[in-house]
Amino acid sequence: MTEVQDRLNGSDLRDDQRRTAEEIGVIWDKARPEPSEVIGNTHRPNTLDYWMYELEKIEAECQ
């Protein structure tokens, strides 16, 4: 669901497309994450990869 919403919010637009849209008055609902920002767990919650990621994150916090 979040993936679809991000696409609808224009997250998959190239920078030049975003600038052009902003020049004609488009106002985005939320700012794009910075490229260096860690996005987090991108796996679906009903997959093993999701839970492995979560366990590895907890393990890293404990060390």
ABEGO torsion letter per residue (X at the ends): XAAAAAAAAGAABBAAAAAAAAAAGBBBABBBBBAABBAEBABBAABAAAAAAAAAAAAAAAX
